[in-house]
Amino acid sequence: MISTDILAAAGIGLAGAGHCLGMCGGIAAAINLGGNRGALTTVAYHTGRLSSYAALGALLGALAGSINIAQWTIVLRYLAALLLIGMGLSIADWWRGMSILERLGSKLWRPVQKLSSRLLPVRHWFQGYLLGLCWGLMPCGLIYSALAWSATAQDAARSGLLMLAFGAGTLPAMLSTSFGAAHVQALLRRRGLKILIAVFLIASGAWSLMMTWNHGAHLNRPIETDSPSTHQSHAQRRIQT
């Protein structure tokens, strides 16, 4: 399932283009105002963003994986499937329930926001990288939803990889803003693309729910034991033969 999960993670980032452009587009465009040097700081900024996503995913995946309880694993699988469905519904604008994660994270963003403001204006690439690290922590429902979903993998490397794929999915929108590719932005804002990715996410979540349910039913199936009656039936069969 890891290849499907990576595709889903990239799809979440790609489908959130409109949200990304609204939240981070101004910063991404401003960084590239310095010509060739601006291009270098832009790449550094986006590298910082993806580094932040991957590090957070790895951290949460490690924390989730440290709880080695079979029932907890099943619960996380159900949660992962429901989060995929929720993000699909949110991307298609059919449900806004995922925004609660954004409100919960707004308090955590305040101290980071103070730090990031000291990095503006960006004058060199390392400053751009540090700003990207900070901006990866901003109160964005799309990021927090993807983080919660990636943590259910219960593995630092896998969760970090999923968040890296999510970040890669945001690059077309963000780089098109940085370098003024208006036609790419227009393509990414198309309703049809969002619906297509949303349906894929919902279908993936529904499939995961079904597989988790079947797995749980298999685990709860009673195990046959060698009871006295079983031994007696085996003995009767040997006598008959």
Contacts in CASP RR format, 6 or more apart in sequence:
PFRMAT RR
TARGET T0000
AUTHOR 0000-0000-0000
METHOD contacts of the structure
MODEL  1
MISTDILAAAGIGLAGAGHCLGMCGGIAAAINLGGNRGALTTVAYHTGRL
SSYAALGALLGALAGSINIAQWTIVLRYLAALLLIGMGLSIADWWRGMSI
LERLGSKLWRPVQKLSSRLLPVRHWFQGYLLGLCWGLMPCGLIYSALAWS
ATAQDAARSGLLMLAFGAGTLPAMLSTSFGAAHVQALLRRRGLKILIAVF
LIASGAWSLMMTWNHGAHLNRPIETDSPSTHQSHAQRRIQT
1 208 0 8 1.000
2 158 0 8 1.000
4 204 0 8 1.000
5 153 0 8 1.000
5 162 0 8 1.000
6 161 0 8 1.000
6 162 0 8 1.000
6 165 0 8 1.000
7 165 0 8 1.000
8 84 0 8 1.000
8 200 0 8 1.000
8 201 0 8 1.000
8 204 0 8 1.000
9 146 0 8 1.000
9 150 0 8 1.000
9 162 0 8 1.000
9 163 0 8 1.000
9 165 0 8 1.000
9 166 0 8 1.000
9 169 0 8 1.000
10 165 0 8 1.000
10 166 0 8 1.000
10 167 0 8 1.000
10 168 0 8 1.000
10 169 0 8 1.000
11 169 0 8 1.000
11 197 0 8 1.000
11 200 0 8 1.000
11 201 0 8 1.000
12 87 0 8 1.000
12 91 0 8 1.000
12 142 0 8 1.000
12 145 0 8 1.000
12 146 0 8 1.000
12 166 0 8 1.000
12 169 0 8 1.000
12 197 0 8 1.000
12 201 0 8 1.000
13 20 0 8 1.000
13 142 0 8 1.000
13 146 0 8 1.000
13 166 0 8 1.000
13 167 0 8 1.000
13 169 0 8 1.000
13 170 0 8 1.000
14 169 0 8 1.000
14 170 0 8 1.000
14 172 0 8 1.000
14 173 0 8 1.000
14 188 0 8 1.000
14 193 0 8 1.000
14 197 0 8 1.000
15 88 0 8 1.000
15 91 0 8 1.000
15 193 0 8 1.000
15 194 0 8 1.000
15 197 0 8 1.000
15 198 0 8 1.000
15 201 0 8 1.000
16 91 0 8 1.000
16 142 0 8 1.000
16 170 0 8 1.000
16 173 0 8 1.000
16 194 0 8 1.000
17 170 0 8 1.000
17 172 0 8 1.000
17 173 0 8 1.000
17 185 0 8 1.000
17 188 0 8 1.000
17 189 0 8 1.000
18 173 0 8 1.000
18 188 0 8 1.000
18 189 0 8 1.000
19 140 0 8 1.000
19 142 0 8 1.000
20 142 0 8 1.000
20 170 0 8 1.000
20 173 0 8 1.000
20 174 0 8 1.000
21 173 0 8 1.000
21 174 0 8 1.000
21 177 0 8 1.000
21 185 0 8 1.000
21 189 0 8 1.000
23 138 0 8 1.000
23 140 0 8 1.000
24 135 0 8 1.000
24 138 0 8 1.000
24 174 0 8 1.000
25 174 0 8 1.000
25 177 0 8 1.000
26 177 0 8 1.000
27 45 0 8 1.000
27 131 0 8 1.000
27 135 0 8 1.000
28 42 0 8 1.000
28 45 0 8 1.000
28 46 0 8 1.000
28 174 0 8 1.000
28 175 0 8 1.000
28 177 0 8 1.000
28 178 0 8 1.000
29 177 0 8 1.000
29 178 0 8 1.000
29 180 0 8 1.000
30 121 0 8 1.000
30 122 0 8 1.000
31 38 0 8 1.000
31 41 0 8 1.000
31 42 0 8 1.000
31 45 0 8 1.000
31 122 0 8 1.000
31 128 0 8 1.000
31 131 0 8 1.000
31 178 0 8 1.000
32 38 0 8 1.000
32 39 0 8 1.000
32 41 0 8 1.000
32 42 0 8 1.000
32 178 0 8 1.000
32 179 0 8 1.000
34 41 0 8 1.000
37 124 0 8 1.000
37 125 0 8 1.000
39 179 0 8 1.000
40 125 0 8 1.000
41 122 0 8 1.000
41 124 0 8 1.000
41 125 0 8 1.000
41 127 0 8 1.000
41 128 0 8 1.000
42 175 0 8 1.000
42 178 0 8 1.000
42 179 0 8 1.000
43 125 0 8 1.000
44 125 0 8 1.000
44 126 0 8 1.000
44 128 0 8 1.000
44 129 0 8 1.000
44 132 0 8 1.000
45 122 0 8 1.000
45 128 0 8 1.000
45 129 0 8 1.000
45 131 0 8 1.000
45 132 0 8 1.000
45 135 0 8 1.000
46 132 0 8 1.000
46 171 0 8 1.000
46 174 0 8 1.000
46 175 0 8 1.000
46 178 0 8 1.000
47 129 0 8 1.000
47 132 0 8 1.000
48 128 0 8 1.000
48 129 0 8 1.000
48 130 0 8 1.000
48 131 0 8 1.000
48 132 0 8 1.000
48 133 0 8 1.000
48 136 0 8 1.000
49 132 0 8 1.000
49 133 0 8 1.000
49 135 0 8 1.000
49 136 0 8 1.000
49 167 0 8 1.000
49 170 0 8 1.000
49 174 0 8 1.000
50 164 0 8 1.000
50 167 0 8 1.000
50 168 0 8 1.000
51 129 0 8 1.000
51 132 0 8 1.000
51 133 0 8 1.000
52 132 0 8 1.000
52 133 0 8 1.000
52 134 0 8 1.000
52 135 0 8 1.000
52 136 0 8 1.000
52 137 0 8 1.000
53 136 0 8 1.000
53 143 0 8 1.000
53 146 0 8 1.000
53 147 0 8 1.000
53 160 0 8 1.000
53 163 0 8 1.000
53 164 0 8 1.000
53 166 0 8 1.000
53 167 0 8 1.000
54 160 0 8 1.000
54 161 0 8 1.000
54 163 0 8 1.000
54 164 0 8 1.000
55 160 0 8 1.000
56 136 0 8 1.000
56 137 0 8 1.000
56 147 0 8 1.000
56 163 0 8 1.000
57 147 0 8 1.000
57 150 0 8 1.000
57 151 0 8 1.000
57 156 0 8 1.000
57 159 0 8 1.000
57 160 0 8 1.000
57 162 0 8 1.000
57 163 0 8 1.000
58 156 0 8 1.000
58 157 0 8 1.000
58 159 0 8 1.000
58 160 0 8 1.000
58 163 0 8 1.000
59 156 0 8 1.000
60 147 0 8 1.000
60 148 0 8 1.000
60 150 0 8 1.000
60 151 0 8 1.000
60 159 0 8 1.000
61 150 0 8 1.000
61 151 0 8 1.000
61 153 0 8 1.000
61 154 0 8 1.000
61 155 0 8 1.000
61 156 0 8 1.000
61 158 0 8 1.000
61 159 0 8 1.000
61 160 0 8 1.000
62 155 0 8 1.000
62 156 0 8 1.000
62 159 0 8 1.000
63 151 0 8 1.000
64 76 0 8 1.000
64 151 0 8 1.000
64 152 0 8 1.000
64 153 0 8 1.000
64 154 0 8 1.000
64 159 0 8 1.000
65 154 0 8 1.000
65 155 0 8 1.000
67 154 0 8 1.000
70 219 0 8 1.000
73 154 0 8 1.000
74 212 0 8 1.000
74 215 0 8 1.000
74 216 0 8 1.000
74 219 0 8 1.000
76 151 0 8 1.000
76 152 0 8 1.000
76 154 0 8 1.000
77 152 0 8 1.000
77 208 0 8 1.000
77 212 0 8 1.000
77 215 0 8 1.000
78 209 0 8 1.000
78 212 0 8 1.000
79 148 0 8 1.000
79 152 0 8 1.000
80 149 0 8 1.000
80 152 0 8 1.000
80 153 0 8 1.000
80 205 0 8 1.000
80 208 0 8 1.000
81 205 0 8 1.000
81 206 0 8 1.000
81 208 0 8 1.000
81 209 0 8 1.000
81 212 0 8 1.000
82 205 0 8 1.000
82 209 0 8 1.000
83 145 0 8 1.000
83 148 0 8 1.000
83 149 0 8 1.000
83 152 0 8 1.000
84 149 0 8 1.000
84 201 0 8 1.000
84 202 0 8 1.000
84 204 0 8 1.000
84 205 0 8 1.000
84 208 0 8 1.000
85 201 0 8 1.000
85 202 0 8 1.000
85 205 0 8 1.000
85 206 0 8 1.000
85 209 0 8 1.000
86 95 0 8 1.000
86 97 0 8 1.000
86 98 0 8 1.000
86 145 0 8 1.000
86 201 0 8 1.000
86 202 0 8 1.000
87 98 0 8 1.000
87 142 0 8 1.000
87 145 0 8 1.000
87 146 0 8 1.000
87 149 0 8 1.000
87 201 0 8 1.000
88 94 0 8 1.000
88 197 0 8 1.000
88 198 0 8 1.000
88 199 0 8 1.000
88 201 0 8 1.000
88 202 0 8 1.000
89 95 0 8 1.000
89 98 0 8 1.000
89 198 0 8 1.000
89 202 0 8 1.000
90 96 0 8 1.000
90 97 0 8 1.000
90 98 0 8 1.000
90 99 0 8 1.000
90 142 0 8 1.000
90 145 0 8 1.000
91 194 0 8 1.000
91 197 0 8 1.000
91 198 0 8 1.000
91 201 0 8 1.000
92 194 0 8 1.000
92 195 0 8 1.000
92 198 0 8 1.000
92 199 0 8 1.000
93 194 0 8 1.000
94 198 0 8 1.000
98 141 0 8 1.000
98 142 0 8 1.000
98 145 0 8 1.000
99 141 0 8 1.000
101 141 0 8 1.000
101 144 0 8 1.000
101 145 0 8 1.000
101 148 0 8 1.000
102 139 0 8 1.000
102 140 0 8 1.000
102 141 0 8 1.000
102 144 0 8 1.000
103 139 0 8 1.000
104 144 0 8 1.000
105 139 0 8 1.000
105 144 0 8 1.000
106 139 0 8 1.000
108 137 0 8 1.000
108 139 0 8 1.000
109 137 0 8 1.000
109 138 0 8 1.000
109 139 0 8 1.000
112 134 0 8 1.000
112 137 0 8 1.000
112 138 0 8 1.000
113 134 0 8 1.000
113 138 0 8 1.000
115 134 0 8 1.000
116 131 0 8 1.000
116 134 0 8 1.000
116 135 0 8 1.000
119 127 0 8 1.000
119 128 0 8 1.000
119 130 0 8 1.000
119 131 0 8 1.000
119 134 0 8 1.000
120 131 0 8 1.000
122 128 0 8 1.000
122 131 0 8 1.000
136 143 0 8 1.000
143 166 0 8 1.000
146 162 0 8 1.000
146 163 0 8 1.000
146 166 0 8 1.000
147 163 0 8 1.000
149 162 0 8 1.000
150 158 0 8 1.000
150 159 0 8 1.000
150 160 0 8 1.000
150 162 0 8 1.000
150 163 0 8 1.000
150 166 0 8 1.000
151 159 0 8 1.000
153 159 0 8 1.000
153 162 0 8 1.000
172 184 0 8 1.000
172 188 0 8 1.000
173 184 0 8 1.000
173 185 0 8 1.000
173 188 0 8 1.000
175 181 0 8 1.000
176 182 0 8 1.000
176 184 0 8 1.000
176 185 0 8 1.000
176 188 0 8 1.000
177 185 0 8 1.000
187 193 0 8 1.000
224 230 0 8 1.000
END
